[in-house]
């Protein structure tokens, strides 16, 4: 039974597509282009899905737009070589927390994280260049967590629909008012432009 346990564990460990395999497939699809030279790389919806990020990502030194959506990724790791990354798409994964973003803190402008299971926003405040955050359908419940977004100096476009916090206050009728009070610099909330009093006249 010990042997059987080992085999099963090995099978479990090898069932996801690795970043290396996904990049090889990407290269094939893109006429043999070297991923190291590409500005945009799409690794979404891999079959079998990518279940973890690995050090191969650090070779993507020219990548500005990286899509890893619709996989089974649980943790944000190994972003430290992505010196030019501006847009990171991680929607439809199994991400629980936002540690690991400090590696792209100086360049990241857009973070797409909808349809994950994020409850706490610790780790997001390092993103000093972030302008766009798509975070719909996650698990944020507390204003205390939402308030951390106020520390992002350039944030102007936020989608927060489908988080327990938004659902509760939308049903009570004060979501936009409460959210915009905490994030006065937003220009767009949940896909709808923000019109402020002084702009109306």
PyMOL commands that set and color helices and strands:
alter all, ss='L'
color gray80, all
select helices_A, chain A and resi 2-13+19-29+35-37+55-59+101-104+143-151+164-172+175-182+197-200
alter helices_A, ss='H'
color red, helices_A
select strands_A, chain A and resi 40-42+65-67+87-89+110-112+132-134+157-159+188-189+192-193
alter strands_A, ss='S'
color yellow, strands_A
deselect
rebuild
show_as cartoon
